[in-house]
Amino acid sequence: MSTRRSPLAMALLSLVSEAPMHAYRMQQLIKERHKDDVVNVAQRNSVYQTIERLLRDGLIAVRETAREENRPERTVYEPTDAGRETLRQWMRTMLSTPAREFPEFPAALAFLPVLEPGEALAALKERLAALEAGLAALDAELAEGRTFLLPVFLVETEYQRAVLDTELGYVRRLVGDLETDRLTWDFRL
């Protein structure tokens, strides 16, 4: 049986490979390490569903179920041999093979004429402000991280910064094209 690969499944399998842990700790570590910028853990339920899938597919196993003081009972998971090998396979594939992904922004660009040019321009200017703020936040995160982390622990943030910087340049050019009427449309849907 081949388990469906996902960023969340990869992250959870990676964490239990570091050390056996329970679901709440996995979610907590992802947030503490700012990996929630690349792995969606906003919904706790998705973490539990992914753990159930990894467990069902034999990639992780229950190490123990324990209760600490007044806390609820927690199940601690660890990787199986199949889980360790699957994680390595996923990593090789995810690093080597570009994935066909469907982000929202290119989809919106594909249907840009749904909006009037002025509406599109206003929305893109809002995006510019958000991108500039995001770039500043990543720069601050990188500067702080470089003071205490090895460079290997910052590679995904550096990648995010490069992608964001590229998008920022693209959106600036698109805004300029709309402002100067180099890009326009005369029809209405």
N, C-alpha and C positions, 0 to 999 in steps of 0.2 A: 504494500500500500504506500502510495506517495502522498505525503502531507503537503497541503497547499502552502507555498512559501508566502510570507508577508513580512513587512518590516517589524511588526509587533511580535510575531512568532519568533523571528530571528533574535530580537532583543531579549525576549524572555528566556529563550534557550541559551543565549549567551550569558545572561545573568546567573542562571542556575549552574552553568558550567564554571563560573567563578567560585561559587560557594552555594551549598543548598540553602534555599530560602522560601519564605511564604509569599503569597501573592501581594499582600500589602507592601512588603519590603521591596519587591520588584518594582512596583509602581512608584514607590518613594525614591528609590535609587535612580530611576529614569528621570524623574523630576529634578532631584538634587544635582545630577550630572548634566542637566540641560539637554538630555537626549529627547525630551518631549518636543524639541524643535524639529526632530526628524522622525519620531515615532509617536503616533497619536495614542495617548493614554488618558485623554480627557474623560472618557466614560469608563469607570471602573469595571462595568459589566463586560466590556470588550476584553479586558485583561483576563477575567475569569473564563470567558468563553474560549479564548485562545489557549489558556492553560488546559481546559477540558479537552480541546482538540489535540494538543500535544500529548496529553495523558492517554487519550483514546488511541492515538496512533503509535504509542509506545516510545515516544521520544523523551518523555520524562516519566519519573516514577515517584510515588509517595515515599518519602524517607521516614517521616514520622508525623504524628498529629500531637500537638502539645498545647498546653494552656498555661499562660503566665499570669499569676495573681488574679486580678479582676478582669483580665482581658478575655475576649472570646477565644474559643478553640481555633488554632491555626494549623493548617496543613503545610508541611515543609516539603518542597519538591527538589529532586536532583535529576541530572540528565542520565539517560541510559547510554550504553555504547552506541546504539543506533542514533540516539539524539546527538551525541558528539560528532559522529560522522556526517549526519544530515546537516548540522550547523556548518561544518567545514565545507560541505558541498554547496550549500546555499551561499556562503560567503564567496567562494570562488566564482559562482555564477553571477551573483549580484555585482561583483567587482569587474568581471570580464565582459558581461553582456548587457548592452543598453536595453532597458525595458521600454515597452510601449506603454506610456502612461497618458492619462487624460486629464490634465489639470484644467481648472475652470477658465483661467485667463485666455489661453489660446482659443478655447471654445467661444468665449465672448467676442474675441477679435474676429472670429470666422463669421459672426452674425452682426457685426458693427452697424450696418445700415438699418437695423431695427430702431436705433435711436436717431434723432436729428443730430447733425454734426455738432451743434452747440451743446447738446446734452452729453454726447460722447466726450467732447473736449472737457467739460466740467468734471465728469467722472474720472477721466484720465488725470486731470490735475489733482484730484483727491488721491488717486493712486500714487502719483509722484510724491506727494507729501508723506504718505504712509511708507513708501519705499525709502525715502530719505531718512525718516525716523528709524526704520528697521536697520538701515545700513549703519547709522550712528550707534545703535544698540549693539550690533554685532562687533563693531570696532571696539567698543568699550568692553564687551565680553572677551574678545581676543586679547586686548591689552591686559586685562586682569588675569586671564588664564595663563598668559605667557610668564607671569610672575611666579607661578607655582606648579604648572603642569608641563609634562614632556610634550613636545610638538605632536607626537602621534595622537594625543588626546584632543587635539584641536583641529584635526584634518576636516571633520565634517562641518565645523563652523567656518573654516577657511573656504570650503567649497560653497557653503550657503552664501558667504560674502561675495564670492566671485559671481555666482548666479544672480544674486540681487543687484550687484553693480552692473552686470550686463543688461538685466531687465530695466534698470533705471535709465541707462543710456538709450535703450530702445524706446522706452515710453517718452523720454525727453524729445527724441527725434519725431515720434508720432505726434506729440503735442505741437511741436513746431510746424509739422506738415499741415495739421488742422488749422493752426492759427494763421498760416500764410496761404491757405486754400490750395496748397499743393495736393492735398487729399480732401476730396469732398464727394458728395453724392447728391444727386438732384431728384431722386425718386423717393416715394414713400411706400411703405409696405401696408 
